[in-house]
Amino acid sequence: MESTAWEHQVTNPQPSDPTDDELSRLRAKLDRIMEGFEGTCMTCKPVGSRNQQLEGMLKVMQEQVEHYVQERDEARREVSKLMGGSAEQHWYANRRGWDCFKETP
């Protein structure tokens, strides 16, 4: 059975238009300028650079917090296993108000 041109177009999408990519890139750049992450003048440039540094530091700090939360939860799971036994460890953690047995995506 031959496929029609319409079926071919639906099943084989064409690559995106380069102007769409350029438009997306320019919108992202404009957003960064408006948020102060990129400067367009002599006075704005240092502020934008500092904002970029602070943004990088924030990402590092968020990663550290996530790491410490994982370590804390692991320690809480160990305590729950020791104090509550294997069958009661979830009950013990819930009783203490710990959410260390939550599902991780």
C-alpha distances in whole Angstrom, upper triangle without the diagonal:
4,7,10,13,14,12,13,16,17,15,17,21,23,26,29,31,34,36,35,37,40,40,40,42,45,45,46,48,50,50,52,54,55,55,58,56,56,59,59,63,66,66,63,62,64,63,60,60,62,60,57,60,60,56,56,59,58,55,57,59,56,55,58,58,55,57,60,58,56,60,61,59,59,63,63,60,63,66,64,63,67,68,66,65,61,61,63,61,59,62,64,62,62,65,66,64,61,58,57,55,52,49,47,44
4,6,10,12,10,10,14,15,14,15,18,20,23,26,28,31,33,33,34,37,38,37,40,42,42,43,46,47,47,49,52,52,53,55,54,53,56,56,60,63,64,60,59,62,61,57,58,60,58,55,58,58,55,55,58,56,53,55,58,55,54,57,58,55,56,59,58,56,59,61,59,59,63,63,61,63,66,64,64,67,69,67,66,62,62,63,62,60,63,65,63,62,66,66,64,61,58,57,55,52,49,47,44
4,7,8,6,7,10,11,10,12,15,17,20,23,25,28,30,29,30,34,34,34,36,39,39,40,42,44,44,46,48,49,49,52,50,50,53,53,56,59,60,57,56,58,58,54,55,57,54,52,54,55,51,51,54,53,50,52,55,52,51,54,55,52,53,56,55,53,57,58,56,56,60,60,58,61,64,62,62,65,67,64,64,60,60,61,60,57,60,63,60,59,63,64,61,59,55,55,52,50,46,45,41
4,5,5,6,9,10,11,12,14,16,20,22,23,27,28,27,29,32,32,33,35,37,37,38,41,42,43,45,47,47,48,51,49,49,52,51,55,58,59,56,55,58,57,53,54,56,54,51,54,55,51,51,54,53,50,53,55,52,51,55,55,52,54,57,56,54,58,59,57,58,61,61,59,62,65,63,63,67,68,66,65,62,62,63,61,59,61,64,61,60,64,64,62,59,56,56,54,51,47,46,42
4,6,5,6,9,10,10,12,13,17,19,20,23,25,24,26,29,29,30,32,34,34,36,38,39,40,42,44,44,45,48,46,46,48,48,52,55,56,53,52,54,54,50,51,53,51,48,51,52,48,49,52,51,48,51,53,50,49,53,53,51,53,56,54,53,57,58,56,57,61,61,59,62,64,63,63,67,68,66,65,62,62,63,61,59,61,64,61,60,64,64,61,59,55,55,53,50,47,45,41
4,5,5,6,9,10,11,12,16,18,19,23,24,23,25,28,28,28,31,33,32,34,36,37,38,40,42,42,43,46,45,44,47,47,50,54,54,51,50,53,52,48,50,52,49,47,50,50,47,47,50,49,46,49,51,48,48,51,51,49,51,54,52,51,55,56,54,55,59,58,57,60,62,61,61,64,65,63,63,60,59,60,59,56,59,61,58,57,61,61,58,56,52,53,51,48,44,43,39
4,5,5,6,8,10,13,16,18,20,24,25,24,26,29,29,29,31,34,33,34,37,38,38,41,43,43,44,47,45,45,48,48,51,55,55,52,51,54,52,49,50,52,49,47,50,50,46,47,50,48,45,48,50,47,46,50,50,47,49,52,50,49,53,54,52,53,56,56,54,57,60,58,58,62,63,61,60,57,57,58,56,54,56,59,56,55,59,59,56,54,51,50,49,46,42,41,37
4,6,5,6,8,10,14,16,18,22,24,23,24,27,28,27,30,32,32,33,36,37,37,39,42,42,43,45,44,43,46,46,50,53,54,50,49,52,51,47,48,50,48,45,48,49,45,45,48,47,44,47,49,46,45,49,49,46,48,51,50,49,52,54,52,52,56,56,54,57,60,58,58,62,63,61,61,57,57,58,57,54,57,59,56,56,60,60,57,55,51,51,49,46,42,41,37
4,6,5,6,8,11,13,15,19,20,19,21,24,24,24,27,29,29,30,32,34,34,36,38,39,40,42,41,40,43,43,46,50,50,47,46,49,48,44,45,48,45,43,45,46,42,43,46,44,42,44,47,44,43,47,47,45,47,50,48,47,51,52,50,51,55,55,53,56,59,57,58,61,62,61,60,57,57,58,56,53,56,58,55,55,58,58,55,53,49,49,48,45,41,40,36
4,6,6,9,12,14,16,20,21,19,21,24,24,24,27,29,28,29,32,33,33,35,38,38,39,41,40,40,43,43,47,50,50,47,46,49,47,44,45,47,44,42,45,45,41,41,45,43,40,43,45,42,41,45,45,42,44,48,46,45,48,50,48,49,52,52,50,53,56,54,55,58,59,57,57,54,54,55,53,50,53,55,52,51,55,55,52,50,46,46,45,42,38,37,33
4,6,10,12,15,18,21,23,21,22,25,26,25,27,30,30,30,33,35,35,36,39,40,40,42,40,41,44,44,48,51,51,48,47,49,48,44,45,47,44,42,44,45,41,41,44,43,40,42,44,41,40,44,44,41,43,46,45,43,47,49,46,47,51,51,49,52,54,53,53,57,58,56,55,52,52,53,51,49,52,54,51,50,54,54,52,49,46,45,43,41,37,35,32
4,6,9,12,15,18,20,19,19,23,24,23,25,28,28,29,31,33,33,35,37,38,39,41,39,39,42,42,45,48,49,46,45,47,46,42,43,45,43,40,43,44,40,40,43,42,39,41,43,41,40,44,44,41,43,46,45,44,47,49,47,47,51,51,50,52,55,54,54,57,59,57,57,53,53,54,53,50,53,55,52,52,56,55,53,50,46,46,44,42,38,36,32
4,7,9,11,15,17,15,16,19,20,19,22,24,24,25,28,29,29,31,34,34,35,37,35,35,38,38,42,45,46,42,41,44,43,39,40,42,40,37,40,41,37,37,40,39,36,39,41,39,38,42,42,39,41,45,43,42,46,47,46,46,50,50,49,52,54,53,53,57,58,56,56,53,53,54,52,49,52,54,51,51,54,54,51,49,45,45,44,41,37,35,31
4,6,9,12,14,13,14,17,18,18,20,22,23,24,26,28,28,30,32,33,34,36,34,34,36,36,40,43,44,41,39,42,42,38,39,41,39,36,39,40,36,36,40,39,36,39,41,39,38,42,43,40,42,45,44,43,47,49,47,48,52,52,51,53,56,55,55,59,60,59,58,55,56,56,54,52,55,56,53,53,56,56,53,51,47,47,46,43,39,37,33
4,7,9,12,11,11,14,15,15,17,19,20,21,23,25,26,27,29,30,31,33,31,30,33,33,37,39,41,37,36,39,38,34,35,38,35,33,35,37,33,33,37,36,33,36,38,36,35,39,40,38,39,43,42,41,44,46,45,46,49,50,49,51,54,53,54,57,58,57,57,54,55,55,53,50,54,55,52,51,55,54,51,49,45,45,44,41,38,35,32
4,6,9,7,8,11,12,12,14,16,17,18,20,21,22,24,26,27,28,30,28,27,30,30,34,37,38,34,33,36,35,32,32,35,33,30,33,34,31,31,35,34,31,34,36,34,34,38,38,36,38,42,41,40,44,45,44,45,49,49,48,51,54,53,53,57,58,57,57,54,55,55,52,50,53,54,51,50,54,53,50,48,44,44,44,40,37,35,31
4,5,5,7,9,10,11,13,15,16,17,19,20,22,23,25,26,28,29,28,27,29,28,32,35,36,33,32,35,35,31,32,35,33,30,34,35,31,32,36,35,33,35,38,36,36,40,40,39,41,44,43,43,46,48,47,48,51,52,51,54,56,56,57,60,61,60,60,57,58,58,56,53,56,57,54,53,57,56,53,50,47,47,47,43,41,38,34
4,5,5,6,9,10,11,12,14,15,17,18,20,21,23,24,26,27,25,24,26,25,29,32,33,30,29,32,32,28,29,32,30,28,31,33,30,30,34,33,31,34,36,35,35,38,39,38,40,43,43,42,45,47,47,48,51,52,51,54,56,56,57,60,61,60,60,58,59,59,56,54,57,57,54,54,57,56,53,51,47,47,47,44,41,38,35
4,5,5,6,9,10,10,12,14,15,16,18,20,21,22,24,26,24,23,25,24,27,30,32,29,28,31,31,27,29,32,29,27,31,32,29,30,34,33,31,34,37,35,35,39,40,39,41,44,43,43,46,48,48,49,52,53,52,55,57,57,58,61,62,61,62,59,60,60,57,54,57,58,55,54,58,56,53,51,48,48,48,45,42,39,36
4,5,5,6,9,10,10,12,14,15,16,18,20,21,22,24,23,22,24,24,27,31,32,28,28,31,30,26,28,31,28,26,30,31,27,28,32,31,29,32,34,33,33,37,37,36,38,41,40,40,44,45,45,46,49,49,49,52,54,54,55,58,59,58,58,56,56,56,54,51,54,55,51,51,54,53,50,48,44,45,44,41,39,36,33
4,5,5,6,9,10,11,12,14,15,17,18,20,21,23,21,20,22,22,26,29,30,27,26,29,28,24,25,28,26,24,27,28,25,25,29,28,26,29,32,30,30,34,35,33,35,39,38,38,41,43,42,44,47,47,47,50,52,52,53,56,57,56,56,54,55,55,52,49,52,53,50,49,53,51,48,46,43,43,43,40,37,34,31
4,5,5,6,9,10,10,12,14,15,16,18,20,21,20,18,20,19,23,26,27,24,23,26,26,22,24,27,25,23,26,27,25,25,29,29,27,30,32,31,31,35,36,35,37,40,40,40,43,45,44,46,49,49,49,52,54,54,55,58,59,58,59,57,58,57,54,52,55,55,52,51,55,53,50,48,45,45,45,42,40,37,34
4,5,5,6,9,10,10,12,14,15,16,18,20,19,18,20,19,23,26,27,24,23,26,26,22,24,27,24,23,26,27,24,26,29,28,27,30,32,31,32,35,36,35,37,40,39,40,43,44,44,46,49,49,49,52,54,53,55,58,59,58,59,57,57,57,54,51,54,55,51,50,54,52,49,47,44,44,45,41,39,36,33
4,5,5,6,9,10,11,12,14,15,17,18,17,17,19,19,23,26,27,23,23,25,24,21,22,25,22,20,24,25,21,23,26,25,24,27,29,27,28,32,32,31,33,36,36,36,39,41,40,42,45,45,45,48,50,50,51,54,55,54,55,53,53,53,50,47,50,51,47,47,50,49,45,43,40,40,41,38,35,33,30
4,5,5,6,9,10,11,12,14,15,17,15,14,16,17,20,23,24,21,20,22,22,18,19,22,20,18,21,22,20,20,24,24,22,25,27,26,27,30,31,30,33,35,35,36,39,40,40,42,44,45,45,48,50,50,51,54,55,54,55,53,54,53,50,48,51,51,48,47,51,49,46,44,41,41,41,38,36,33,30
4,5,5,6,9,10,10,12,14,15,14,13,15,14,18,21,22,19,18,21,21,17,19,22,19,18,22,23,20,22,25,25,24,27,29,28,29,32,33,33,35,37,37,38,41,42,42,44,47,47,48,50,52,52,54,56,57,57,58,56,57,56,53,51,53,53,50,49,52,51,48,46,43,43,44,41,39,36,33
4,5,5,6,9,10,10,12,14,14,13,15,15,19,22,22,19,19,22,20,17,19,22,19,18,22,22,19,21,24,23,23,26,28,26,28,31,31,31,34,36,36,36,39,41,40,42,45,45,46,49,50,50,52,54,55,55,56,54,55,54,51,48,51,51,47,47,50,48,45,43,40,41,42,38,37,34,31
4,5,5,6,9,10,11,12,11,11,14,15,18,21,21,18,17,20,18,15,17,19,16,15,18,19,16,17,21,20,19,22,24,23,24,27,28,27,30,32,32,33,36,37,37,39,42,42,43,45,47,47,49,51,52,52,53,51,52,51,48,45,48,48,45,44,47,45,42,40,38,38,39,36,34,31,29
4,5,5,6,9,10,11,9,8,10,11,15,18,18,15,14,17,16,12,14,17,15,13,17,18,16,17,21,20,20,23,25,24,25,28,29,29,31,34,34,35,38,39,39,41,43,44,45,47,49,49,51,53,54,54,55,53,54,54,50,48,51,51,47,47,50,48,44,43,40,40,41,38,37,34,31
4,5,5,6,9,10,10,9,10,10,14,17,17,14,14,17,16,13,15,18,15,15,19,19,17,19,22,22,22,25,26,26,27,30,31,31,33,35,35,37,39,40,41,43,45,45,46,49,50,51,52,55,55,55,57,55,56,55,52,49,52,52,48,47,50,48,45,43,41,41,43,40,38,35,33
4,5,5,6,9,9,9,11,13,16,19,18,15,15,17,15,12,15,17,14,13,17,17,15,17,20,19,19,22,23,22,24,27,27,28,30,32,32,34,36,37,37,40,42,42,43,46,47,47,49,52,52,52,53,52,52,51,48,46,48,48,44,44,46,45,41,40,37,38,39,36,35,32,30
4,5,5,6,5,6,9,11,14,17,16,12,12,14,12,9,11,13,10,10,14,14,12,14,17,16,16,20,21,21,22,25,26,26,29,30,31,32,35,36,36,38,40,41,42,44,46,46,48,50,51,51,52,51,52,51,48,45,48,48,44,43,46,44,41,39,37,37,39,36,35,32,30
4,5,5,6,5,6,7,11,13,13,9,10,12,11,8,11,13,11,11,15,15,14,17,19,19,19,22,24,24,26,28,29,29,32,34,34,35,38,39,40,42,44,44,45,48,49,49,52,54,54,54,56,55,56,54,51,49,51,51,47,47,49,47,44,42,40,41,42,39,39,36,34
4,5,8,8,9,10,13,16,14,11,12,15,12,10,14,15,12,13,17,16,15,18,20,19,20,24,24,24,26,29,29,29,32,34,34,36,38,39,39,42,44,44,45,48,49,49,51,53,54,54,55,54,55,54,50,48,50,50,46,46,48,46,43,41,39,40,42,39,38,35,34
4,6,8,10,12,14,17,15,11,12,14,11,9,12,12,9,11,14,13,12,15,17,16,17,20,21,20,23,25,25,26,29,30,30,32,34,35,36,38,40,40,42,44,45,46,48,50,50,50,52,51,52,50,47,45,47,46,43,42,45,42,39,38,36,37,38,36,35,32,31
4,6,7,9,11,13,11,8,9,10,7,5,9,9,7,9,12,12,11,14,16,16,17,20,21,21,23,25,26,27,29,31,31,33,35,36,37,39,41,41,43,45,46,47,49,51,51,52,54,53,54,52,49,47,49,48,44,44,46,44,41,40,38,38,40,38,37,34,33
4,7,10,12,14,13,9,9,10,8,4,7,8,5,6,9,10,9,11,14,14,15,17,19,19,21,23,24,25,27,29,29,31,33,34,35,37,39,40,41,43,45,45,47,49,50,50,52,51,52,51,47,45,47,47,43,43,46,43,40,38,37,37,39,36,36,32,31
4,7,10,11,11,8,6,9,8,5,7,10,8,8,11,13,12,14,16,17,18,20,22,22,24,26,27,28,30,32,33,34,36,37,39,40,42,43,44,47,48,49,51,53,53,54,55,54,55,54,51,49,51,50,47,47,49,47,44,42,40,40,42,39,39,35,34
4,6,8,8,4,4,7,7,5,8,10,10,10,13,15,15,17,19,20,21,23,25,25,27,29,30,31,33,35,36,37,39,40,42,44,45,46,48,50,51,52,54,56,56,57,58,57,59,57,54,52,54,54,50,50,52,50,47,45,43,43,45,43,42,39,38
4,7,8,6,6,10,10,9,11,14,14,14,17,19,18,20,23,23,24,27,28,29,31,33,34,35,37,38,39,41,43,44,45,47,49,50,51,53,55,55,57,59,60,60,62,61,62,61,57,55,57,57,53,53,56,53,50,49,47,47,49,46,45,42,40
4,6,5,6,9,10,10,12,14,15,16,18,20,20,22,24,25,26,28,30,31,33,34,36,37,39,40,41,43,45,46,47,49,51,52,53,55,56,57,59,61,62,62,64,63,64,63,59,58,60,59,55,55,57,55,52,51,49,49,51,49,48,45,43
4,6,6,8,10,11,12,14,15,16,18,20,21,22,24,25,27,28,30,31,33,34,36,37,39,40,42,43,45,46,48,49,51,52,54,55,57,58,60,61,62,63,64,64,65,64,60,58,60,60,56,56,58,55,53,51,50,50,52,50,49,46,45
4,6,6,7,9,11,12,13,15,17,18,19,21,22,23,25,27,28,29,31,33,34,36,37,38,40,42,43,44,46,48,49,50,52,54,54,56,58,59,60,61,62,62,63,61,58,56,58,57,54,54,56,53,50,49,47,48,50,48,48,45,44
4,6,5,6,9,10,10,12,14,15,16,18,20,21,23,24,25,27,29,30,31,33,35,36,37,39,41,41,43,45,46,47,49,51,52,53,55,57,57,58,60,59,60,59,55,53,55,55,51,51,53,50,47,46,45,45,47,45,44,41,40
4,5,5,6,9,10,11,12,14,15,17,18,20,21,23,24,26,27,29,30,32,33,35,36,38,39,41,42,44,45,46,48,50,51,52,54,56,57,57,59,58,59,58,55,53,55,54,50,51,53,50,48,46,44,44,46,44,44,40,39
4,5,5,6,9,10,11,12,14,15,16,18,20,21,22,24,26,27,28,30,32,33,35,36,38,39,41,42,43,45,47,48,49,51,53,54,55,56,57,57,58,57,53,52,54,53,49,49,51,48,46,44,43,43,45,43,43,40,39
4,5,5,6,9,10,10,12,14,15,16,18,20,21,22,24,26,27,28,30,31,32,35,36,37,39,41,42,43,45,46,47,48,51,52,53,54,55,55,56,54,51,49,51,50,46,47,49,46,43,42,40,41,43,41,41,38,37
4,5,5,6,9,10,10,12,14,15,17,19,20,21,23,24,25,27,29,30,31,33,35,36,37,39,41,42,43,45,46,47,49,51,52,53,54,53,55,53,50,48,50,49,45,46,48,45,43,41,39,39,41,39,39,36,34
4,5,5,6,9,10,11,12,14,16,17,18,20,22,23,25,26,27,29,30,32,33,35,36,38,39,41,42,44,45,47,48,50,51,52,53,52,54,53,49,47,50,49,45,46,48,45,43,41,39,39,41,39,39,35,34
4,5,5,6,9,10,10,12,14,15,16,18,20,21,22,24,26,27,28,30,32,33,34,36,37,38,40,42,43,44,47,48,49,50,51,51,52,51,47,46,48,47,43,43,45,42,40,38,37,37,39,37,37,34,34
4,5,5,6,9,10,10,12,14,15,16,18,20,21,22,24,25,27,29,30,31,33,35,36,37,39,41,42,43,45,46,47,48,49,49,50,48,45,43,45,44,41,41,43,40,38,36,35,35,37,35,35,32,31
4,5,5,6,9,10,11,13,14,15,17,19,20,21,23,25,26,27,29,30,32,33,35,36,38,40,41,42,44,46,46,47,49,48,49,48,44,43,45,44,40,41,43,41,38,36,34,34,36,34,34,30,29
4,5,5,6,9,10,11,12,14,16,17,18,20,21,23,24,26,27,29,30,32,33,35,36,38,39,41,42,44,45,46,47,46,48,47,43,42,44,43,39,40,42,39,37,35,34,33,35,34,33,30,30
4,5,5,6,9,10,10,12,14,15,16,18,20,21,22,24,26,26,28,30,31,32,34,36,37,38,40,42,43,44,45,44,46,44,41,39,42,40,37,37,39,36,34,32,31,31,33,31,32,28,28
4,5,5,6,9,10,11,13,14,15,17,19,20,21,23,25,26,27,29,30,31,33,35,36,37,39,41,42,42,44,43,44,43,39,38,40,39,35,36,38,36,33,31,29,29,31,29,29,26,25
4,5,5,6,9,10,11,13,14,16,17,19,20,22,23,25,26,27,29,30,32,34,35,36,38,40,41,42,43,42,44,42,39,37,40,39,35,36,38,36,33,31,29,29,31,29,29,25,25
4,5,5,6,9,10,11,12,14,15,16,18,20,21,22,24,26,27,28,30,32,33,34,36,38,39,40,41,40,42,41,37,36,38,37,33,34,36,33,31,29,28,27,30,28,28,25,25
4,5,5,6,9,10,10,12,14,15,16,18,20,21,22,24,26,27,28,30,31,32,35,36,37,38,39,39,40,38,35,33,36,35,31,31,34,31,28,26,25,25,27,25,26,23,23
4,5,5,6,9,10,11,12,14,15,17,19,20,21,23,25,26,27,29,30,31,33,35,36,37,38,37,38,37,34,32,35,34,30,31,33,31,28,26,24,23,26,24,23,20,20
4,5,5,6,9,10,11,12,14,15,17,18,20,21,23,24,26,27,29,30,32,33,35,36,37,36,38,37,33,32,34,33,29,31,33,30,28,26,24,23,25,24,24,21,21
4,5,5,6,9,10,10,12,14,15,16,18,20,21,22,24,26,27,28,30,32,32,34,35,34,36,35,31,30,32,31,27,28,30,27,25,23,22,21,24,23,23,20,21
4,5,5,6,9,10,11,12,14,15,16,18,20,21,22,24,26,27,29,30,31,32,33,32,34,33,29,27,30,29,25,26,28,26,23,21,19,19,21,20,20,17,17
4,5,5,6,9,10,11,12,14,15,17,19,20,21,23,25,26,27,29,30,31,32,31,33,32,28,27,30,29,25,26,29,26,24,21,19,18,20,19,19,16,16
4,5,5,6,9,10,11,12,14,15,17,18,20,21,23,24,26,27,28,29,31,30,32,31,27,26,29,27,24,25,28,25,23,20,19,18,20,20,20,17,19
4,5,5,6,9,10,10,12,14,15,16,18,20,21,22,24,26,26,27,29,28,30,29,25,24,26,25,21,22,24,21,20,17,16,15,18,17,18,16,17
4,6,5,6,9,10,11,12,14,15,16,19,20,21,23,25,25,26,27,26,28,27,23,22,24,23,20,21,24,21,19,16,14,13,15,14,15,12,14
4,5,5,6,9,10,11,12,14,15,17,19,20,21,23,24,25,26,25,27,26,23,22,25,23,20,22,24,22,20,17,16,14,16,16,16,14,15
4,5,5,6,8,10,10,12,14,15,16,18,20,21,22,23,25,24,27,25,21,21,23,21,18,20,22,19,18,15,14,12,16,16,17,15,18
4,5,5,6,9,10,10,12,14,15,16,18,20,21,21,23,22,24,22,19,18,20,19,15,17,19,16,15,12,11,9,12,12,14,12,15
4,5,5,6,9,10,10,12,14,15,17,19,20,20,21,20,22,21,18,17,20,19,15,17,20,17,16,13,11,9,11,11,12,10,13
4,5,5,6,9,10,11,12,14,15,17,18,20,20,20,22,21,17,18,20,18,15,18,20,17,17,13,13,10,13,14,15,14,17
4,5,5,6,9,10,11,12,14,15,16,17,19,19,21,19,16,16,18,16,13,15,17,14,13,10,10,8,11,13,15,14,18
4,5,5,6,9,10,10,12,14,15,15,17,16,18,17,13,12,15,14,10,13,15,13,12,8,8,5,8,9,12,12,15
4,5,5,6,9,10,11,13,14,15,16,15,17,16,13,13,16,14,12,15,17,15,15,11,11,7,9,11,13,13,16
4,5,5,6,9,10,11,12,14,15,15,18,16,13,14,16,13,11,15,16,13,14,11,12,9,11,14,16,16,20
4,5,5,6,9,10,10,11,13,14,15,14,10,11,12,10,7,11,12,10,11,8,9,6,9,12,15,15,19
4,5,5,6,9,10,10,11,10,13,11,8,9,11,10,8,11,13,12,12,9,9,6,7,11,13,14,18
4,5,5,6,9,10,10,10,13,12,9,11,13,11,10,14,15,14,15,12,13,10,11,14,17,17,21
4,5,5,6,8,9,11,13,12,9,11,12,9,9,12,13,11,13,11,13,11,12,16,18,19,23
4,5,5,5,7,8,10,8,5,7,9,6,6,10,10,9,12,10,11,9,10,14,16,18,22
4,6,5,5,6,9,8,5,9,10,9,9,13,13,13,15,13,14,12,11,15,17,19,23
4,6,6,8,11,10,8,12,12,10,11,15,14,14,17,15,17,14,15,18,21,22,26
4,6,9,11,9,7,11,10,7,9,13,12,11,15,14,16,14,15,19,21,23,27
4,7,7,5,5,8,7,6,8,11,10,11,14,13,15,14,13,17,20,22,26
4,6,5,6,9,10,9,11,14,14,15,17,16,17,15,14,18,20,22,26
4,6,6,9,10,10,12,14,15,16,18,16,17,15,13,16,18,20,23
4,6,8,8,10,12,13,14,16,18,17,17,16,13,16,18,21,24
4,6,5,6,9,10,10,13,14,14,14,14,12,15,18,21,24
4,5,5,6,9,10,11,12,11,12,10,9,13,15,18,21
4,5,5,6,9,10,10,9,9,9,7,10,12,16,19
4,6,5,6,9,10,10,11,11,10,13,16,19,22
4,5,5,6,9,9,11,11,11,14,17,20,23
4,5,5,6,5,7,7,8,11,14,16,20
4,5,5,6,7,9,9,11,14,17,20
4,5,8,10,12,13,14,18,21,24
4,6,9,10,12,14,18,20,23
4,7,9,11,12,16,18,21
4,6,8,9,13,15,18
4,6,6,9,11,15
4,6,9,10,14
4,7,9,12
4,6,10
4,7
4
